[in-house]
């Protein structure tokens, strides 16, 4: 019933080769979609933003403590990109679904899909670059506590330039259209550019999504197999590789519907179901919220950093209760537990049992009289 209510009231004009809504599906029928979609998107945004902020804080703390690595630098960039998607791109779709028309102006109409595609492409390429990064710790140098290798800076700059160049057609073909009393934001490509853009829209998803995801998954699968079966000390390497493999797999699976519907529309085929388009957009934002969950549950360094942040927050909140003593969090959770056990043992050593204390107290400062010999048998031996 709800799927039957999802119906677009506008058809593709005759002088364009494809027609698509920009910034979310508009002119939808049904109040269920108008209320449910903003709530879902806001929930995904809030939970994902909190998770990505925690991951960023943990990585920044690791770099300041001299425990950073190339992989952590790239994962921090990935978390920053997810945070931008959730804070800048998803709210635009939430407003569009609530208003059912476009109310954000021409500038946002022209740039919203271009900016979102730039972030999505950057995420894919950053995960691909992690295959060349080292998992070892990068020591702090004179360049500062947040030091990272120069090649990572160059790689990130190149990735973002490439990511912003590929989706430029998303910005060129976006425009505002008056539809009755409503204003809608659409992407219309003229027929004269259809041949070139048809070729472009076959190359664009292949180069920016299919090839990087397939190569990344293949690399980490082979690396994980080698680390488990042939490496002399495979434990740490296999754990980090498994985390990156899960991140790449989740990224590829959850973005596949979005890229599929995007290519489907632009290659001139029949319109995909509106429910599939909305489902693909929800998965795109859910992917940005799932990444910090994978890192917090599978990556040991992130999990330990989360425990340390929890202890710090607990100690700050206990300042209002002077009777509560906070454990030191200079190490990981295991070290905190060991410190607590050692403190308990030292307290037990200092403690004296009441009965024994009474026994010795009654016999302190006792003096022996001169005429009273406590060991008379020794005197007898001397006399003999």
Wavefront OBJ file of the C-alpha trace (Angstrom):
o trace
v 0.000 0.000 0.000
v 2.805 2.396 0.893
v 4.676 1.509 -2.292
v 1.580 2.319 -4.309
v 1.518 5.772 -2.711
v 5.104 6.429 -3.870
v 4.375 7.895 -7.245
v 6.083 10.687 -9.122
v 3.652 13.101 -10.704
v 6.051 14.293 -13.387
v 7.378 12.631 -16.521
v 10.554 13.192 -18.455
v 10.331 16.088 -20.939
v 10.649 15.230 -24.617
v 13.760 17.354 -25.293
v 16.002 15.722 -22.665
v 17.663 12.328 -22.673
v 17.220 11.692 -18.964
v 15.389 13.308 -16.067
v 16.100 12.864 -12.377
v 15.332 14.620 -9.121
v 18.233 16.289 -7.295
v 18.540 16.396 -3.510
v 15.925 13.716 -2.874
v 12.745 12.515 -4.523
v 10.111 15.261 -4.684
v 6.368 15.429 -5.442
v 5.739 12.207 -3.506
v 2.201 11.139 -2.612
v 1.473 10.005 0.939
v 1.933 11.468 4.413
v 3.724 8.328 5.639
v 6.775 9.124 3.550
v 6.728 12.761 4.569
v 6.974 11.916 8.276
v 8.904 8.623 8.258
v 11.809 9.580 5.985
v 12.942 12.694 7.926
v 12.783 10.753 11.202
v 14.863 7.895 9.770
v 17.445 10.234 8.257
v 17.734 12.337 11.435
v 18.240 9.192 13.536
v 20.958 7.963 11.190
v 22.633 11.393 11.211
v 22.712 11.757 14.994
v 24.000 8.249 15.718
v 26.533 8.324 12.897
v 27.827 11.783 13.797
v 28.427 10.758 17.421
v 30.239 7.597 16.351
v 32.483 9.341 13.833
v 33.320 12.111 16.313
v 34.403 9.517 18.879
v 36.575 7.764 16.289
v 38.208 11.071 15.352
v 38.902 11.900 19.013
v 40.473 8.479 19.550
v 42.757 8.800 16.513
v 43.799 12.350 17.467
v 44.639 11.113 20.968
v 46.700 8.244 19.530
v 48.711 10.609 17.340
v 49.388 12.943 20.271
v 50.579 9.996 22.357
v 52.923 8.836 19.586
v 50.835 5.791 18.627
v 49.710 6.922 15.162
v 50.134 5.014 11.909
v 49.464 5.520 8.223
v 46.319 3.403 8.369
v 45.001 5.453 11.297
v 45.612 8.675 9.357
v 43.575 7.382 6.410
v 40.826 6.020 8.664
v 40.625 9.427 10.340
v 40.140 10.973 6.885
v 37.425 8.401 6.193
v 35.643 9.272 9.451
v 35.854 12.981 8.588
v 34.284 12.314 5.178
v 31.480 10.293 6.770
v 30.896 13.105 9.230
v 30.595 15.643 6.396
v 28.107 13.412 4.549
v 25.937 13.027 7.643
v 26.004 16.687 8.663
v 25.772 18.406 5.273
v 24.200 16.004 2.774
v 21.637 13.999 4.736
v 19.807 17.031 6.236
v 19.159 18.336 2.708
v 17.326 15.102 1.855
v 15.416 15.195 5.149
v 14.141 18.712 4.404
v 13.247 17.723 0.825
v 11.234 14.691 1.925
v 9.426 16.762 4.540
v 8.585 19.671 2.226
v 8.007 17.405 -0.819
v 9.276 20.290 -2.968
v 12.515 22.262 -3.203
v 12.891 25.153 -0.736
v 16.681 25.522 -0.357
v 17.520 27.810 -3.268
v 19.356 27.486 -6.561
v 22.907 27.271 -5.162
v 22.144 24.237 -2.982
v 20.189 22.719 -5.887
v 23.227 22.997 -8.166
v 25.810 21.707 -5.681
v 24.126 19.175 -3.403
v 24.421 16.076 -5.620
v 27.867 17.127 -6.849
v 29.132 17.502 -3.270
v 27.601 14.215 -2.110
v 29.078 12.303 -5.044
v 32.473 13.898 -4.351
v 32.388 12.604 -0.770
v 31.225 9.128 -1.808
v 33.955 8.820 -4.447
v 36.542 10.087 -1.948
v 35.487 7.394 0.544
v 35.968 4.656 -2.027
v 39.386 5.913 -3.085
v 40.563 6.400 0.519
v 39.720 2.778 1.287
v 41.631 1.758 -1.837
v 44.693 3.772 -0.713
v 44.729 1.962 2.652
v 46.021 -1.072 0.765
v 49.371 0.742 0.365
v 49.529 2.111 3.931
v 51.582 0.621 6.739
v 50.079 -0.659 9.942
v 53.183 0.085 12.033
v 53.316 2.984 14.475
v 54.722 6.268 13.132
v 56.877 7.899 15.853
v 56.520 11.577 16.672
v 59.250 13.797 15.235
v 60.218 17.429 15.305
v 57.473 18.187 12.817
v 54.888 18.029 15.575
v 52.707 15.552 17.462
v 50.269 15.132 14.567
v 52.996 14.075 12.179
v 52.064 11.788 9.313
v 54.019 10.791 6.198
v 54.111 13.288 3.358
v 52.769 10.828 0.805
v 49.473 10.586 2.703
v 48.939 14.334 2.378
v 49.658 14.143 -1.337
v 47.398 11.130 -1.785
v 44.489 12.805 0.022
v 44.866 15.995 -2.023
v 44.917 13.987 -5.251
v 41.889 11.928 -4.157
v 39.786 14.992 -3.370
v 40.727 16.771 -6.598
v 39.787 13.672 -8.594
v 36.606 13.180 -6.561
v 35.457 16.740 -7.227
v 36.215 16.601 -10.947
v 34.328 13.416 -11.830
v 30.847 14.518 -10.601
v 30.964 17.923 -12.351
v 28.058 16.934 -14.691
v 25.937 16.613 -11.552
v 26.420 20.326 -11.055
v 26.122 21.381 -14.712
v 22.759 19.726 -15.417
v 21.036 20.612 -12.113
v 18.486 23.429 -12.232
v 15.264 24.681 -10.674
v 12.015 24.013 -12.542
v 8.613 25.484 -11.822
v 5.952 22.792 -11.651
v 2.562 24.363 -11.072
v 2.729 26.187 -7.760
v 5.749 24.182 -6.620
v 9.459 24.531 -7.352
v 11.461 21.360 -7.904
v 15.183 20.708 -8.320
v 15.940 18.352 -11.226
v 18.804 17.199 -13.405
v 18.097 17.452 -17.128
v 20.596 16.515 -19.823
v 19.863 17.797 -23.356
v 19.679 15.350 -26.231
v 22.680 16.924 -27.991
v 24.979 15.750 -25.168
v 23.434 12.320 -24.787
v 26.008 10.347 -26.783
v 29.030 11.666 -24.910
v 27.358 11.544 -21.516
v 26.104 8.025 -22.144
v 29.725 6.923 -22.496
v 30.738 9.013 -19.487
v 28.088 7.460 -17.250
v 29.416 4.005 -18.126
v 33.003 4.961 -17.291
v 32.261 7.065 -14.211
v 30.754 4.353 -11.929
v 33.262 1.784 -13.176
v 36.348 3.900 -12.417
v 35.157 5.456 -9.156
v 33.276 2.512 -7.594
v 33.451 -0.903 -9.231
v 37.204 -1.149 -9.901
v 38.409 0.328 -6.555
v 36.020 -1.810 -4.496
v 36.861 -5.042 -6.328
v 40.617 -4.433 -6.116
v 40.415 -3.471 -2.430
v 38.392 -6.555 -1.489
v 40.692 -8.820 -3.503
v 43.811 -7.342 -1.915
v 42.599 -7.679 1.673
v 41.246 -11.178 1.086
v 44.615 -12.312 -0.241
v 46.510 -10.472 2.510
v 44.326 -11.985 5.242
v 44.850 -15.472 3.816
v 48.621 -14.942 3.703
v 48.769 -13.463 7.211
v 46.817 -16.319 8.771
v 48.643 -19.150 7.025
v 52.187 -17.947 6.389
v 53.096 -14.943 8.556
v 55.301 -15.703 11.623
v 53.293 -13.350 13.901
v 49.928 -13.033 12.174
v 47.737 -11.891 15.060
v 47.989 -8.084 14.853
v 48.309 -7.943 11.071
v 45.336 -10.235 10.497
v 43.138 -8.222 12.891
v 43.806 -4.909 11.143
v 43.395 -6.543 7.741
v 40.082 -8.071 8.801
v 38.828 -4.656 9.956
v 39.735 -3.052 6.613
v 38.208 -5.974 4.711
v 34.925 -5.573 6.617
v 34.931 -1.819 6.027
v 35.494 -2.270 2.289
v 32.863 -5.005 2.027
v 30.217 -3.015 3.895
v 31.044 0.051 1.810
v 30.670 -1.837 -1.467
v 27.447 -3.613 -0.551
v 25.650 -0.602 0.932
v 26.568 1.771 -1.910
v 25.751 -0.700 -4.672
v 21.999 0.217 -4.792
v 22.810 3.943 -5.006
v 25.248 3.483 -7.885
v 22.866 1.026 -9.561
v 19.889 3.391 -9.578
v 22.138 6.306 -10.553
v 23.445 4.459 -13.637
v 20.026 2.997 -14.415
v 18.451 6.452 -14.760
v 21.292 8.053 -16.681
v 21.669 5.331 -19.265
v 18.137 6.078 -20.448
v 16.374 2.943 -19.268
v 12.938 2.871 -17.679
v 12.572 4.588 -14.342
v 13.480 2.413 -11.348
v 10.844 2.050 -8.625
v 10.689 5.049 -6.317
v 10.922 2.755 -3.306
v 14.256 1.417 -4.591
v 15.588 4.963 -5.032
v 14.635 5.930 -1.471
v 16.032 2.673 -0.079
v 19.336 3.285 -1.881
v 19.611 6.791 -0.404
v 18.955 5.509 3.125
v 21.654 2.841 2.707
v 24.131 5.488 1.580
v 23.787 7.375 4.877
v 23.576 4.177 6.919
v 26.952 3.201 5.453
v 28.507 6.335 6.981
v 26.970 5.408 10.353
v 28.115 1.773 10.195
v 31.823 2.525 9.699
v 32.459 3.761 13.288
v 30.543 0.767 14.648
v 32.881 -1.612 12.795
v 35.940 0.260 14.065
v 34.740 0.358 17.689
v 33.874 -3.331 17.810
v 36.724 -4.851 15.771
v 39.726 -2.500 15.912
v 41.633 -3.049 19.187
v 43.213 0.424 19.309
v 39.870 2.150 18.791
v 38.192 -0.031 21.395
v 40.912 0.700 23.973
v 40.697 4.414 23.188
v 36.931 4.278 23.715
v 37.477 2.648 27.136
v 39.954 5.369 28.081
v 37.522 8.107 27.040
v 34.844 6.415 29.135
v 37.107 6.378 32.193
v 38.017 10.045 31.671
v 34.344 11.010 31.383
v 33.536 8.953 34.496
v 36.279 10.646 36.502
v 35.116 14.119 35.486
v 31.539 13.336 36.437
v 32.664 11.972 39.833
v 34.256 15.301 40.832
v 30.881 16.233 42.259
v 31.149 13.182 44.565
v 34.369 13.494 46.627
v 33.945 10.035 48.133
v 34.412 8.400 44.746
v 37.969 7.789 43.619
v 38.706 7.459 39.921
v 41.219 4.929 38.624
v 44.123 6.184 36.588
v 43.720 5.673 32.853
v 47.300 6.004 31.668
v 47.134 2.591 30.101
v 44.405 0.386 28.753
v 41.553 -1.215 30.632
v 43.632 -4.227 31.679
v 46.225 -1.950 33.318
v 43.494 -0.151 35.237
v 42.211 -3.474 36.544
v 45.728 -4.545 37.528
v 46.274 -1.282 39.431
v 43.033 -1.791 41.318
v 44.025 -5.361 42.277
v 47.501 -4.272 43.447
v 45.984 -1.490 45.566
v 43.634 -3.973 47.184
v 46.535 -6.358 47.961
v 48.610 -3.558 49.539
v 45.664 -2.573 51.713
v 45.302 -6.161 52.872
v 49.013 -6.246 53.805
v 48.698 -3.141 55.974
v 45.651 -4.477 57.745
v 46.159 -6.312 61.102
v 43.671 -8.846 62.401
v 41.854 -7.634 65.541
v 42.532 -10.709 67.681
v 46.250 -10.746 66.978
v 46.470 -6.990 67.598
v 44.797 -7.441 70.997
v 47.161 -10.299 71.836
v 50.286 -8.223 71.196
v 48.880 -5.028 72.730
v 48.443 -6.736 76.042
v 52.089 -7.726 76.076
v 53.774 -4.489 75.033
v 56.258 -2.672 77.248
v 56.469 -5.558 79.725
v 59.493 -5.444 82.026
v 61.187 -8.317 83.785
v 62.272 -7.789 87.394
v 65.896 -8.338 88.269
v 65.125 -11.067 90.777
v 62.841 -12.835 88.391
v 64.738 -14.968 85.976
v 62.719 -15.816 82.865
v 65.068 -18.668 81.963
v 66.349 -20.231 85.215
v 67.855 -23.259 83.504
v 70.488 -21.083 81.818
v 71.673 -19.832 85.224
v 71.856 -23.402 86.481
v 74.095 -24.324 83.584
v 76.396 -21.424 84.369
v 76.625 -22.445 88.002
v 77.624 -25.920 87.053
l 1 2 3 4 5 6 7 8 9 10 11 12 13 14 15 16 17 18 19 20 21 22 23 24 25 26 27 28 29 30 31 32 33 34 35 36 37 38 39 40 41 42 43 44 45 46 47 48 49 50 51 52 53 54 55 56 57 58 59 60 61 62 63 64 65 66 67 68 69 70 71 72 73 74 75 76 77 78 79 80 81 82 83 84 85 86 87 88 89 90 91 92 93 94 95 96 97 98 99 100 101 102 103 104 105 106 107 108 109 110 111 112 113 114 115 116 117 118 119 120 121 122 123 124 125 126 127 128 129 130 131 132 133 134 135 136 137 138 139 140 141 142 143 144 145 146 147 148 149 150 151 152 153 154 155 156 157 158 159 160 161 162 163 164 165 166 167 168 169 170 171 172 173 174 175 176 177 178 179 180 181 182 183 184 185 186 187 188 189 190 191 192 193 194 195 196 197 198 199 200 201 202 203 204 205 206 207 208 209 210 211 212 213 214 215 216 217 218 219 220 221 222 223 224 225 226 227 228 229 230 231 232 233 234 235 236 237 238 239 240 241 242 243 244 245 246 247 248 249 250 251 252 253 254 255 256 257 258 259 260 261 262 263 264 265 266 267 268 269 270 271 272 273 274 275 276 277 278 279 280 281 282 283 284 285 286 287 288 289 290 291 292 293 294 295 296 297 298 299 300 301 302 303 304 305 306 307 308 309 310 311 312 313 314 315 316 317 318 319 320 321 322 323 324 325 326 327 328 329 330 331 332 333 334 335 336 337 338 339 340 341 342 343 344 345 346 347 348 349 350 351 352 353 354 355 356 357 358 359 360 361 362 363 364 365 366 367 368 369 370 371 372 373 374 375 376 377 378 379 380 381 382 383 384
